[in-house]
């Protein structure tokens, strides 16, 4: 069997995740590293570059995110807070009251509610909001005596932008929830309280789900070079856990349904697949953007045209009687967590940002998973905007697989989800700093290696785009360590 990575190098093409559900075409067609590098040279520097550089230069310190000497597994040390929009409906806070009471009891004096005048105001940057907080905070590691390390944003990305979340996440462990109904807020609060009451102890079982569609380089690469290595590495480290993988032909929609509320639902689920992408005018965009395309799709050669719903798993596929209580999921897929209003890639590729959605929104699948009435998932890690398959295969920057493995290692080791994601924040700070320096050198005449520049850029965008849907302080509610 030929190596798809060698094929990519020989024909000078890079492959990207994402399938347009209305046309059946790739969201981004394969392109050469030389073409991509020409686009990248128009990249704007991140507005929080100084903070990213500070974090990168401080990476030799032992702490990740929270300041030295604070245990991220203890809320009474690390703190917990919730951030509302300044004009949020008070009924939402009331619906979440069981969760707020739980966290106040756990965090004690380091519990905060940021609402009304202390909440998010339109056009707040992270630094402006932190400076306005009752105990002002500047750049550097999170200091829970001033602002809690774990921060739950409560509001839509229209009310509180994705940009604010990603900036805040450089220092803090940040998650977000937003639902269409008060009942869903109450459902989620009840699920977290129930999972942390001590009565729930799920089996120590992780399921990996690796789609590898025929004649599709992107999913072939992720199955071979991301999912399979993660399964092998983690199984060797955690002998008291069971690791199972549904790969290629086994990664069907029916199989995923059995893992999301069926008889085979694990405590931790990791998937790698295309995420569905729909045009601005499509009626399927809001409910199905980011849905997981399964092995049922026969690939770009055998199937042309509109992608039927039978080929992908969306929030609509979860019935009201489904229970996902205690589940934590990680979706490696385009738009798996959410979609911005403007196309981030177009800013670099075409020097203007096109409108790709009527408004920024959270993906339908994770929000449905968290708001189920009979018990919802605790958290879903996913991507806002596109996920970049090439990012974990770029040898010159080191393998991105290690960042995934380290994050999953922390989850399996009992860390809260927000703390586990610090490896992606560290990766983003490092790559943003290196990429910005490289682009500056190019402006002054440096001849850059196209593959090196492409790898830097795609890895940076991949690390920046990860977002947590759910409370960042939740952790896997599993049985105590011991033999299987």
NORNORTA-V123044 format. One record per pair of residues at least 12 apart in sequence whose C-alpha atoms are under 8 Angstrom apart, sorted by the first residue. I is the first residue (numbers start at 1). J is the second residue. D is the distance in Angstrom with one decimal. If there is no record, write none. Layout:
BEGIN
i->I j->J d->D
i->I j->J d->D
END
This chain:
BEGIN
i->4 j->217 d->6.9
i->4 j->220 d->7.8
i->4 j->221 d->7.2
i->5 j->221 d->7.6
i->12 j->31 d->7.8
i->12 j->32 d->5.2
i->12 j->33 d->6.6
i->13 j->30 d->5.8
i->13 j->31 d->5.1
i->13 j->32 d->4.4
i->13 j->33 d->6.6
i->14 j->30 d->5.3
i->14 j->31 d->5.4
i->14 j->32 d->5.8
i->14 j->33 d->6.6
i->14 j->390 d->7.0
i->15 j->29 d->7.3
i->15 j->30 d->4.8
i->15 j->31 d->7.1
i->15 j->217 d->6.5
i->15 j->218 d->5.7
i->15 j->389 d->7.2
i->15 j->390 d->6.8
i->16 j->28 d->6.3
i->16 j->29 d->7.3
i->16 j->30 d->6.7
i->16 j->218 d->5.9
i->16 j->387 d->7.8
i->16 j->388 d->5.9
i->16 j->389 d->5.9
i->16 j->390 d->7.0
i->17 j->218 d->5.8
i->17 j->219 d->7.6
i->17 j->273 d->7.8
i->17 j->274 d->5.4
i->17 j->275 d->7.2
i->17 j->333 d->7.1
i->17 j->334 d->6.3
i->17 j->386 d->7.1
i->17 j->387 d->6.2
i->17 j->388 d->6.2
i->17 j->389 d->6.3
i->18 j->274 d->4.9
i->18 j->275 d->5.2
i->18 j->276 d->6.1
i->18 j->277 d->6.3
i->18 j->333 d->7.3
i->18 j->334 d->5.5
i->18 j->386 d->7.2
i->18 j->387 d->7.9
i->19 j->274 d->6.4
i->19 j->275 d->6.6
i->19 j->276 d->5.4
i->19 j->277 d->5.7
i->20 j->276 d->6.2
i->20 j->277 d->4.7
i->20 j->278 d->5.5
i->20 j->279 d->7.6
i->20 j->307 d->7.9
i->21 j->276 d->6.0
i->21 j->277 d->5.8
i->21 j->278 d->5.5
i->21 j->306 d->5.8
i->21 j->307 d->4.9
i->21 j->308 d->7.8
i->22 j->278 d->6.3
i->22 j->279 d->7.5
i->22 j->282 d->7.7
i->22 j->305 d->6.9
i->22 j->306 d->4.5
i->22 j->307 d->6.3
i->23 j->304 d->7.6
i->23 j->305 d->4.8
i->23 j->306 d->5.0
i->23 j->307 d->7.4
i->24 j->300 d->7.4
i->24 j->303 d->7.7
i->24 j->304 d->5.7
i->24 j->305 d->4.6
i->24 j->306 d->5.2
i->24 j->307 d->5.7
i->25 j->300 d->7.2
i->25 j->304 d->7.7
i->25 j->305 d->7.5
i->27 j->277 d->6.9
i->33 j->450 d->5.3
i->33 j->451 d->5.5
i->33 j->454 d->6.1
i->34 j->450 d->5.2
i->34 j->451 d->7.5
i->36 j->349 d->7.7
i->36 j->450 d->7.8
i->36 j->454 d->6.4
i->37 j->450 d->5.5
i->37 j->451 d->7.8
i->37 j->453 d->6.1
i->37 j->454 d->5.7
i->39 j->348 d->5.5
i->39 j->349 d->4.5
i->39 j->350 d->7.2
i->40 j->348 d->5.7
i->40 j->349 d->6.9
i->40 j->453 d->7.8
i->40 j->454 d->7.6
i->40 j->457 d->7.2
i->41 j->348 d->7.6
i->41 j->439 d->6.6
i->41 j->442 d->7.9
i->42 j->348 d->5.4
i->42 j->349 d->7.7
i->42 j->351 d->7.0
i->43 j->347 d->7.6
i->43 j->348 d->5.3
i->43 j->439 d->7.9
i->44 j->348 d->7.9
i->45 j->436 d->6.2
i->46 j->432 d->7.7
i->48 j->167 d->7.2
i->49 j->432 d->7.4
i->49 j->433 d->7.1
i->51 j->139 d->6.3
i->51 j->140 d->7.5
i->52 j->170 d->7.3
i->52 j->428 d->7.9
i->52 j->429 d->4.6
i->52 j->430 d->7.4
i->52 j->432 d->7.1
i->52 j->433 d->6.6
i->53 j->429 d->6.4
i->53 j->430 d->7.3
i->53 j->432 d->7.9
i->53 j->433 d->5.5
i->54 j->140 d->7.4
i->55 j->140 d->7.1
i->55 j->426 d->7.4
i->55 j->429 d->6.3
i->55 j->430 d->7.9
i->56 j->426 d->6.9
i->56 j->429 d->5.4
i->56 j->430 d->5.0
i->56 j->433 d->7.3
i->59 j->426 d->7.6
i->64 j->419 d->8.0
i->64 j->422 d->6.2
i->64 j->423 d->7.8
i->64 j->426 d->7.9
i->65 j->141 d->5.5
i->65 j->142 d->6.2
i->65 j->149 d->7.9
i->65 j->170 d->7.6
i->65 j->171 d->5.4
i->65 j->172 d->6.0
i->65 j->173 d->7.4
i->65 j->419 d->7.7
i->65 j->422 d->6.5
i->66 j->78 d->7.3
i->66 j->141 d->5.3
i->66 j->142 d->4.6
i->66 j->143 d->6.6
i->66 j->144 d->7.8
i->66 j->149 d->6.3
i->66 j->171 d->7.4
i->66 j->172 d->7.1
i->67 j->141 d->5.0
i->67 j->142 d->5.6
i->67 j->143 d->6.0
i->72 j->415 d->7.5
i->72 j->416 d->7.7
i->72 j->419 d->6.6
i->73 j->414 d->7.9
i->73 j->415 d->5.9
i->73 j->416 d->6.5
i->74 j->107 d->8.0
i->75 j->106 d->5.8
i->75 j->107 d->4.7
i->75 j->110 d->7.8
i->76 j->106 d->6.0
i->76 j->107 d->4.0
i->76 j->108 d->5.9
i->76 j->109 d->7.5
i->76 j->110 d->6.4
i->77 j->107 d->7.2
i->77 j->110 d->7.4
i->77 j->144 d->7.1
i->78 j->107 d->7.7
i->78 j->110 d->7.4
i->78 j->144 d->5.4
i->78 j->148 d->6.2
i->78 j->149 d->5.4
i->78 j->150 d->7.1
i->79 j->107 d->5.3
i->79 j->108 d->8.0
i->79 j->110 d->4.5
i->79 j->111 d->5.8
i->79 j->144 d->5.5
i->79 j->145 d->8.0
i->79 j->147 d->7.7
i->79 j->148 d->4.3
i->79 j->149 d->5.6
i->79 j->150 d->6.2
i->80 j->103 d->6.8
i->80 j->104 d->7.9
i->80 j->107 d->6.2
i->80 j->110 d->6.4
i->80 j->111 d->5.1
i->80 j->112 d->6.5
i->80 j->148 d->5.0
i->80 j->149 d->6.3
i->80 j->150 d->4.7
i->80 j->151 d->5.9
i->80 j->152 d->8.0
i->80 j->473 d->7.7
i->81 j->110 d->8.0
i->81 j->111 d->5.6
i->81 j->112 d->4.5
i->81 j->113 d->5.6
i->81 j->114 d->7.3
i->81 j->147 d->7.9
i->81 j->148 d->5.8
i->81 j->149 d->7.9
i->81 j->150 d->6.2
i->81 j->151 d->4.8
i->81 j->152 d->6.3
i->82 j->112 d->6.6
i->82 j->113 d->5.1
i->82 j->114 d->6.0
i->82 j->151 d->5.5
i->82 j->152 d->4.6
i->82 j->153 d->5.9
i->82 j->154 d->6.9
i->83 j->113 d->6.5
i->83 j->114 d->4.8
i->83 j->115 d->6.4
i->83 j->119 d->5.9
i->83 j->120 d->6.9
i->83 j->151 d->6.9
i->83 j->152 d->6.1
i->83 j->153 d->4.8
i->83 j->154 d->5.9
i->84 j->114 d->6.1
i->84 j->115 d->5.1
i->84 j->116 d->7.6
i->84 j->119 d->5.2
i->84 j->120 d->6.2
i->84 j->153 d->6.3
i->84 j->154 d->5.2
i->84 j->155 d->6.4
i->85 j->115 d->6.5
i->85 j->116 d->7.2
i->85 j->119 d->5.1
i->85 j->120 d->4.6
i->85 j->121 d->6.4
i->85 j->154 d->7.4
i->85 j->155 d->6.6
i->85 j->159 d->6.4
i->85 j->160 d->6.7
i->86 j->115 d->5.6
i->86 j->116 d->4.2
i->86 j->117 d->5.9
i->86 j->118 d->7.0
i->86 j->119 d->4.5
i->86 j->120 d->5.3
i->86 j->121 d->5.7
i->87 j->116 d->6.2
i->88 j->115 d->7.7
i->88 j->116 d->7.6
i->88 j->155 d->7.8
i->91 j->182 d->7.5
i->92 j->182 d->6.2
i->92 j->185 d->7.0
i->95 j->182 d->6.3
i->95 j->183 d->7.5
i->95 j->185 d->5.9
i->95 j->186 d->4.8
i->95 j->189 d->7.7
i->96 j->185 d->6.1
i->96 j->186 d->5.7
i->96 j->188 d->8.0
i->96 j->189 d->5.5
i->97 j->189 d->7.6
i->98 j->189 d->6.0
i->98 j->190 d->6.7
i->98 j->193 d->7.0
i->99 j->189 d->4.9
i->99 j->190 d->7.1
i->99 j->192 d->6.9
i->99 j->193 d->6.2
i->102 j->193 d->6.8
i->110 j->144 d->6.6
i->110 j->145 d->6.6
i->110 j->147 d->7.9
i->110 j->148 d->6.3
i->111 j->148 d->7.1
i->112 j->147 d->8.0
i->112 j->148 d->7.3
i->118 j->132 d->7.3
i->118 j->133 d->6.3
i->118 j->134 d->7.7
i->120 j->160 d->6.9
i->122 j->159 d->7.5
i->122 j->160 d->7.7
i->124 j->164 d->7.6
i->125 j->164 d->6.2
i->126 j->164 d->5.8
i->126 j->167 d->6.2
i->126 j->168 d->5.8
i->127 j->139 d->7.9
i->133 j->147 d->7.9
i->135 j->147 d->7.0
i->139 j->171 d->7.8
i->140 j->171 d->6.9
i->141 j->171 d->5.9
i->141 j->172 d->8.0
i->142 j->171 d->5.8
i->142 j->172 d->6.1
i->149 j->172 d->5.1
i->149 j->173 d->5.9
i->150 j->172 d->6.3
i->150 j->173 d->4.9
i->150 j->174 d->6.1
i->150 j->418 d->7.1
i->150 j->472 d->6.1
i->150 j->473 d->6.2
i->151 j->172 d->7.1
i->151 j->173 d->6.2
i->151 j->174 d->4.9
i->151 j->175 d->6.6
i->151 j->471 d->7.9
i->151 j->472 d->6.9
i->152 j->174 d->5.8
i->152 j->175 d->4.9
i->152 j->176 d->5.5
i->152 j->177 d->7.5
i->152 j->470 d->7.6
i->152 j->471 d->5.7
i->152 j->472 d->6.6
i->153 j->165 d->7.8
i->153 j->174 d->7.2
i->153 j->175 d->6.0
i->153 j->176 d->4.5
i->153 j->177 d->6.5
i->154 j->176 d->5.8
i->154 j->177 d->5.2
i->154 j->178 d->6.0
i->155 j->176 d->7.3
i->155 j->177 d->6.4
i->155 j->178 d->5.1
i->156 j->177 d->7.7
i->156 j->178 d->5.5
i->156 j->361 d->6.8
i->156 j->362 d->7.4
i->157 j->360 d->5.7
i->157 j->361 d->5.9
i->157 j->362 d->7.4
i->158 j->359 d->6.9
i->158 j->360 d->6.0
i->158 j->361 d->7.4
i->162 j->340 d->7.5
i->166 j->464 d->7.1
i->166 j->465 d->7.8
i->166 j->467 d->7.5
i->169 j->425 d->7.1
i->170 j->425 d->5.6
i->170 j->426 d->7.8
i->170 j->429 d->7.6
i->173 j->418 d->4.5
i->173 j->419 d->6.0
i->173 j->421 d->7.7
i->173 j->422 d->7.4
i->173 j->472 d->6.2
i->174 j->418 d->6.2
i->174 j->468 d->7.0
i->174 j->471 d->7.9
i->174 j->472 d->5.8
i->175 j->418 d->7.2
i->175 j->467 d->7.1
i->175 j->468 d->4.8
i->175 j->469 d->5.5
i->175 j->470 d->5.4
i->175 j->471 d->5.4
i->175 j->472 d->5.0
i->176 j->468 d->6.4
i->176 j->469 d->5.0
i->176 j->470 d->5.4
i->176 j->471 d->6.7
i->177 j->367 d->7.7
i->177 j->469 d->5.9
i->177 j->470 d->5.5
i->177 j->471 d->7.5
i->178 j->362 d->7.7
i->178 j->367 d->7.4
i->179 j->367 d->6.8
i->179 j->371 d->7.5
i->184 j->371 d->4.6
i->184 j->372 d->7.0
i->184 j->373 d->7.2
i->185 j->371 d->6.8
i->187 j->370 d->8.0
i->187 j->371 d->5.6
i->187 j->372 d->6.5
i->187 j->373 d->5.4
i->187 j->374 d->7.8
i->187 j->375 d->7.1
i->187 j->376 d->7.3
i->188 j->370 d->5.9
i->188 j->371 d->5.3
i->188 j->372 d->7.5
i->188 j->375 d->7.6
i->188 j->376 d->6.3
i->188 j->378 d->7.8
i->190 j->375 d->7.8
i->191 j->325 d->6.4
i->191 j->326 d->7.7
i->191 j->375 d->5.4
i->191 j->376 d->5.8
i->191 j->377 d->7.6
i->191 j->378 d->7.2
i->192 j->326 d->7.9
i->192 j->378 d->6.3
i->192 j->474 d->7.4
i->195 j->325 d->7.1
i->195 j->326 d->5.8
i->195 j->477 d->6.3
i->196 j->477 d->7.0
i->200 j->326 d->7.8
i->200 j->477 d->6.4
i->200 j->478 d->7.5
i->201 j->477 d->5.5
i->201 j->478 d->4.5
i->201 j->479 d->4.8
i->202 j->267 d->6.2
i->202 j->326 d->7.4
i->202 j->477 d->6.1
i->202 j->478 d->4.3
i->202 j->479 d->5.8
i->203 j->266 d->7.6
i->203 j->267 d->6.9
i->203 j->478 d->5.8
i->203 j->479 d->5.9
i->204 j->240 d->7.3
i->204 j->241 d->5.0
i->204 j->242 d->6.4
i->204 j->267 d->6.8
i->204 j->478 d->5.8
i->204 j->479 d->6.4
i->205 j->241 d->5.6
i->205 j->242 d->4.7
i->205 j->243 d->6.0
i->205 j->244 d->7.9
i->205 j->266 d->5.6
i->205 j->267 d->5.8
i->205 j->268 d->6.7
i->206 j->241 d->7.3
i->206 j->242 d->6.2
i->206 j->243 d->5.0
i->206 j->244 d->6.5
i->206 j->266 d->5.8
i->206 j->267 d->6.2
i->206 j->268 d->4.7
i->206 j->269 d->5.9
i->206 j->270 d->7.8
i->207 j->243 d->5.9
i->207 j->244 d->5.0
i->207 j->245 d->5.7
i->207 j->246 d->7.7
i->207 j->266 d->6.1
i->207 j->268 d->6.4
i->207 j->269 d->5.0
i->207 j->270 d->6.4
i->208 j->227 d->6.8
i->208 j->231 d->7.2
i->208 j->243 d->7.6
i->208 j->244 d->6.2
i->208 j->245 d->4.5
i->208 j->246 d->6.3
i->208 j->269 d->5.9
i->208 j->270 d->4.8
i->208 j->271 d->5.8
i->209 j->227 d->7.4
i->209 j->245 d->5.7
i->209 j->246 d->4.9
i->209 j->247 d->6.0
i->209 j->251 d->6.1
i->209 j->256 d->7.8
i->209 j->269 d->7.7
i->209 j->270 d->6.1
i->209 j->271 d->4.6
i->209 j->272 d->6.4
i->210 j->222 d->7.3
i->210 j->223 d->5.0
i->210 j->227 d->5.9
i->210 j->228 d->8.0
i->210 j->245 d->7.3
i->210 j->246 d->6.2
i->210 j->247 d->4.7
i->210 j->248 d->6.3
i->210 j->251 d->6.3
i->210 j->271 d->5.9
i->210 j->272 d->5.2
i->210 j->273 d->6.6
i->211 j->223 d->6.3
i->211 j->247 d->6.0
i->211 j->248 d->5.0
i->211 j->249 d->7.8
i->211 j->251 d->5.5
i->211 j->252 d->8.0
i->211 j->272 d->6.3
i->211 j->273 d->5.3
i->211 j->294 d->6.1
i->211 j->295 d->5.6
i->212 j->247 d->7.2
i->212 j->248 d->4.7
i->212 j->249 d->7.8
i->212 j->273 d->7.7
i->212 j->295 d->6.6
i->213 j->248 d->6.9
i->213 j->294 d->8.0
i->213 j->295 d->5.7
i->213 j->297 d->6.7
i->213 j->298 d->6.2
i->213 j->299 d->5.4
i->214 j->298 d->6.0
i->214 j->299 d->5.0
i->214 j->300 d->7.8
i->215 j->299 d->5.9
i->215 j->300 d->6.8
i->215 j->301 d->6.8
i->216 j->299 d->6.1
i->216 j->300 d->6.8
i->218 j->389 d->6.2
i->219 j->272 d->7.5
i->219 j->273 d->5.9
i->219 j->274 d->7.0
i->221 j->389 d->7.3
i->222 j->272 d->6.5
i->222 j->273 d->7.6
i->222 j->389 d->6.5
i->223 j->247 d->7.1
i->223 j->248 d->7.6
i->223 j->272 d->7.0
i->225 j->392 d->7.9
i->225 j->393 d->7.6
i->226 j->392 d->7.5
i->226 j->401 d->6.1
i->227 j->271 d->7.9
i->227 j->272 d->7.1
i->228 j->245 d->8.0
i->229 j->401 d->8.0
i->230 j->401 d->7.4
i->230 j->404 d->7.9
i->230 j->405 d->6.2
i->231 j->243 d->6.7
i->231 j->244 d->7.6
i->231 j->245 d->7.2
i->233 j->405 d->7.8
i->234 j->405 d->7.4
i->234 j->409 d->7.2
i->239 j->483 d->7.8
i->239 j->484 d->8.0
i->240 j->481 d->6.5
i->240 j->482 d->5.7
i->240 j->483 d->5.2
i->240 j->484 d->5.3
i->241 j->484 d->6.7
i->242 j->484 d->7.5
i->248 j->295 d->6.4
i->249 j->295 d->6.2
i->250 j->295 d->7.6
i->251 j->294 d->6.3
i->251 j->295 d->5.4
i->252 j->294 d->5.3
i->252 j->295 d->4.9
i->252 j->296 d->5.7
i->253 j->294 d->5.5
i->253 j->295 d->7.1
i->253 j->296 d->6.7
i->253 j->310 d->7.6
i->253 j->311 d->6.7
i->253 j->312 d->6.4
i->253 j->313 d->6.2
i->256 j->313 d->7.7
i->257 j->313 d->7.8
i->260 j->318 d->7.9
i->260 j->324 d->6.7
i->261 j->318 d->7.8
i->261 j->322 d->5.4
i->261 j->323 d->5.5
i->261 j->324 d->5.5
i->262 j->322 d->8.0
i->265 j->324 d->7.6
i->266 j->327 d->7.0
i->267 j->326 d->6.5
i->267 j->327 d->4.8
i->267 j->328 d->6.4
i->267 j->476 d->6.9
i->267 j->477 d->7.8
i->267 j->478 d->7.3
i->268 j->327 d->6.0
i->268 j->328 d->5.1
i->268 j->329 d->5.7
i->268 j->476 d->7.6
i->269 j->327 d->7.6
i->269 j->328 d->6.5
i->269 j->329 d->4.6
i->269 j->330 d->6.2
i->270 j->329 d->5.9
i->270 j->330 d->4.8
i->270 j->331 d->6.0
i->270 j->332 d->7.7
i->271 j->330 d->6.4
i->271 j->331 d->5.0
i->271 j->332 d->5.9
i->272 j->331 d->6.3
i->272 j->332 d->4.7
i->272 j->333 d->6.2
i->273 j->292 d->6.3
i->273 j->293 d->6.2
i->273 j->294 d->6.9
i->273 j->332 d->6.5
i->273 j->333 d->5.5
i->274 j->292 d->6.2
i->274 j->293 d->5.4
i->274 j->294 d->7.9
i->274 j->333 d->5.2
i->274 j->334 d->6.4
i->275 j->289 d->7.3
i->275 j->290 d->4.5
i->275 j->291 d->5.5
i->275 j->292 d->5.1
i->275 j->293 d->6.0
i->275 j->333 d->4.6
i->275 j->334 d->4.5
i->275 j->335 d->6.1
i->275 j->336 d->6.3
i->276 j->288 d->7.0
i->276 j->289 d->5.3
i->276 j->290 d->4.8
i->276 j->291 d->5.2
i->276 j->292 d->6.4
i->276 j->293 d->6.5
i->276 j->312 d->7.9
i->276 j->334 d->7.1
i->276 j->335 d->7.5
i->277 j->289 d->5.3
i->277 j->290 d->6.4
i->277 j->334 d->7.7
i->277 j->335 d->7.5
i->279 j->356 d->6.7
i->279 j->357 d->7.6
i->280 j->355 d->7.6
i->280 j->356 d->5.3
i->280 j->357 d->4.9
i->280 j->358 d->6.6
i->285 j->357 d->7.9
i->286 j->361 d->7.5
i->286 j->363 d->7.5
i->286 j->364 d->7.2
i->287 j->314 d->7.7
i->287 j->315 d->7.3
i->287 j->316 d->7.8
i->287 j->363 d->7.4
i->287 j->364 d->5.3
i->288 j->314 d->5.8
i->288 j->315 d->7.3
i->288 j->363 d->7.4
i->288 j->364 d->6.2
i->288 j->365 d->7.6
i->289 j->335 d->6.5
i->289 j->336 d->7.7
i->289 j->338 d->7.9
i->289 j->339 d->7.7
i->289 j->363 d->6.3
i->289 j->364 d->7.2
i->290 j->333 d->6.9
i->290 j->334 d->6.0
i->290 j->335 d->4.3
i->290 j->336 d->4.3
i->290 j->337 d->7.0
i->290 j->338 d->7.1
i->290 j->363 d->6.0
i->290 j->364 d->7.7
i->290 j->365 d->7.6
i->291 j->312 d->6.3
i->291 j->313 d->5.6
i->291 j->314 d->4.7
i->291 j->315 d->7.5
i->291 j->336 d->6.7
i->291 j->363 d->7.8
i->291 j->364 d->7.7
i->291 j->365 d->6.4
i->292 j->312 d->5.3
i->292 j->313 d->5.1
i->292 j->314 d->6.7
i->292 j->333 d->7.1
i->292 j->336 d->7.7
i->293 j->311 d->6.1
i->293 j->312 d->4.2
i->293 j->313 d->6.5
i->294 j->311 d->5.9
i->294 j->312 d->5.4
i->294 j->313 d->7.3
i->295 j->311 d->7.4
i->296 j->310 d->7.6
i->296 j->311 d->5.1
i->296 j->312 d->7.7
i->297 j->311 d->5.4
i->314 j->364 d->7.0
i->314 j->365 d->5.3
i->315 j->364 d->5.4
i->315 j->365 d->3.9
i->315 j->366 d->7.3
i->315 j->367 d->7.8
i->315 j->368 d->5.5
i->315 j->369 d->7.2
i->316 j->365 d->7.6
i->318 j->368 d->7.5
i->318 j->369 d->7.6
i->320 j->372 d->6.3
i->320 j->373 d->6.6
i->320 j->374 d->7.4
i->321 j->372 d->7.9
i->321 j->373 d->7.4
i->321 j->374 d->6.1
i->322 j->372 d->7.1
i->322 j->374 d->6.5
i->322 j->375 d->7.7
i->323 j->372 d->6.9
i->323 j->373 d->7.9
i->323 j->374 d->5.3
i->323 j->375 d->4.9
i->323 j->376 d->6.1
i->324 j->369 d->7.1
i->324 j->372 d->7.8
i->324 j->375 d->5.7
i->324 j->376 d->4.9
i->324 j->377 d->5.0
i->325 j->374 d->7.9
i->325 j->375 d->4.5
i->325 j->376 d->4.8
i->325 j->377 d->5.2
i->325 j->378 d->7.1
i->326 j->376 d->7.2
i->326 j->377 d->5.6
i->326 j->378 d->5.7
i->326 j->476 d->6.7
i->326 j->477 d->6.1
i->327 j->376 d->7.7
i->327 j->377 d->4.6
i->327 j->378 d->5.8
i->327 j->379 d->7.2
i->327 j->476 d->7.3
i->328 j->377 d->6.1
i->328 j->378 d->5.7
i->328 j->379 d->5.1
i->328 j->380 d->5.9
i->328 j->475 d->7.9
i->328 j->476 d->6.8
i->329 j->377 d->8.0
i->329 j->379 d->6.5
i->329 j->380 d->4.7
i->329 j->381 d->6.2
i->330 j->380 d->5.7
i->330 j->381 d->4.6
i->330 j->382 d->6.1
i->331 j->380 d->7.4
i->331 j->381 d->6.1
i->331 j->382 d->5.0
i->331 j->383 d->7.6
i->332 j->382 d->6.3
i->332 j->383 d->7.0
i->332 j->387 d->6.8
i->333 j->382 d->7.1
i->333 j->383 d->6.6
i->333 j->386 d->7.4
i->333 j->387 d->5.7
i->334 j->383 d->6.1
i->334 j->384 d->7.3
i->334 j->385 d->6.1
i->334 j->386 d->4.2
i->334 j->387 d->4.7
i->334 j->388 d->8.0
i->335 j->363 d->7.0
i->335 j->382 d->7.4
i->335 j->383 d->5.4
i->335 j->384 d->5.1
i->335 j->385 d->4.9
i->335 j->386 d->5.8
i->335 j->387 d->7.4
i->336 j->363 d->6.2
i->336 j->365 d->8.0
i->336 j->366 d->7.9
i->336 j->382 d->4.9
i->336 j->383 d->5.0
i->336 j->384 d->6.7
i->337 j->362 d->5.9
i->337 j->363 d->5.1
i->337 j->366 d->6.9
i->337 j->380 d->7.8
i->337 j->381 d->7.0
i->337 j->382 d->4.4
i->337 j->383 d->4.8
i->337 j->384 d->5.3
i->337 j->466 d->7.9
i->337 j->467 d->6.5
i->337 j->468 d->7.5
i->337 j->469 d->7.0
i->338 j->360 d->7.5
i->338 j->361 d->5.7
i->338 j->362 d->4.1
i->338 j->363 d->4.6
i->338 j->382 d->7.9
i->338 j->383 d->6.6
i->338 j->384 d->4.6
i->338 j->385 d->6.7
i->339 j->357 d->7.4
i->339 j->360 d->5.6
i->339 j->361 d->5.6
i->339 j->362 d->6.5
i->339 j->363 d->7.1
i->339 j->384 d->5.5
i->339 j->385 d->5.4
i->340 j->356 d->7.6
i->340 j->357 d->6.9
i->340 j->359 d->7.1
i->340 j->360 d->4.3
i->340 j->361 d->6.7
i->340 j->384 d->7.1
i->340 j->385 d->6.6
i->341 j->355 d->5.8
i->341 j->356 d->5.7
i->341 j->357 d->4.7
i->341 j->358 d->6.3
i->341 j->359 d->4.9
i->341 j->360 d->4.6
i->341 j->361 d->8.0
i->342 j->354 d->5.6
i->342 j->355 d->4.5
i->342 j->356 d->5.6
i->342 j->357 d->7.0
i->343 j->355 d->6.2
i->343 j->356 d->6.0
i->343 j->385 d->7.9
i->344 j->385 d->7.5
i->366 j->380 d->6.0
i->366 j->469 d->7.0
i->367 j->469 d->7.5
i->370 j->470 d->7.4
i->378 j->470 d->6.3
i->378 j->471 d->7.3
i->378 j->474 d->6.6
i->378 j->475 d->8.0
i->379 j->417 d->7.7
i->379 j->468 d->7.0
i->379 j->469 d->5.7
i->379 j->470 d->4.5
i->379 j->471 d->6.6
i->379 j->472 d->7.7
i->379 j->474 d->7.4
i->380 j->468 d->6.0
i->380 j->469 d->5.2
i->380 j->470 d->6.6
i->381 j->466 d->6.9
i->381 j->467 d->5.9
i->381 j->468 d->4.7
i->381 j->469 d->6.2
i->382 j->466 d->5.6
i->382 j->467 d->5.6
i->382 j->468 d->6.5
i->382 j->469 d->7.7
i->383 j->465 d->5.3
i->383 j->466 d->4.5
i->383 j->467 d->5.8
i->384 j->465 d->5.2
i->384 j->466 d->6.3
i->384 j->467 d->6.6
i->385 j->465 d->6.6
i->386 j->462 d->7.6
i->386 j->465 d->7.6
i->387 j->462 d->5.7
i->387 j->465 d->7.5
i->388 j->458 d->6.1
i->388 j->459 d->7.3
i->388 j->461 d->7.6
i->388 j->462 d->5.6
i->390 j->455 d->7.3
i->390 j->458 d->6.9
i->390 j->459 d->7.7
i->391 j->455 d->6.2
i->391 j->458 d->5.4
i->391 j->459 d->4.4
i->391 j->462 d->6.8
i->392 j->459 d->7.3
i->394 j->455 d->5.5
i->396 j->452 d->6.6
i->396 j->455 d->7.7
i->397 j->452 d->8.0
i->397 j->455 d->7.2
i->397 j->456 d->7.1
i->400 j->459 d->7.7
i->403 j->423 d->5.9
i->403 j->424 d->6.4
i->403 j->427 d->7.6
i->404 j->424 d->8.0
i->406 j->420 d->7.8
i->406 j->423 d->6.9
i->407 j->420 d->4.9
i->407 j->421 d->5.7
i->407 j->422 d->7.6
i->407 j->423 d->6.3
i->407 j->424 d->7.8
i->408 j->420 d->7.1
i->411 j->475 d->7.1
i->411 j->476 d->7.0
i->412 j->476 d->7.5
i->414 j->475 d->6.3
i->414 j->476 d->6.6
i->415 j->475 d->6.2
i->416 j->472 d->6.5
i->416 j->473 d->4.9
i->416 j->474 d->5.2
i->416 j->475 d->4.4
i->416 j->476 d->7.8
i->417 j->472 d->5.4
i->417 j->473 d->6.2
i->417 j->474 d->6.0
i->417 j->475 d->5.8
i->418 j->468 d->7.6
i->418 j->472 d->4.3
i->418 j->473 d->6.2
i->419 j->472 d->7.6
i->419 j->473 d->7.9
i->424 j->463 d->5.5
i->424 j->464 d->7.6
i->424 j->466 d->7.6
i->425 j->463 d->7.0
i->425 j->464 d->7.3
i->427 j->460 d->7.6
i->427 j->463 d->6.3
i->428 j->460 d->5.6
i->428 j->461 d->7.9
i->428 j->463 d->5.1
i->428 j->464 d->5.5
i->431 j->456 d->6.5
i->431 j->457 d->7.9
i->431 j->459 d->7.2
i->431 j->460 d->5.3
i->432 j->460 d->6.0
i->434 j->456 d->7.9
i->435 j->453 d->7.8
i->435 j->456 d->6.1
i->435 j->457 d->6.8
i->435 j->460 d->7.8
END
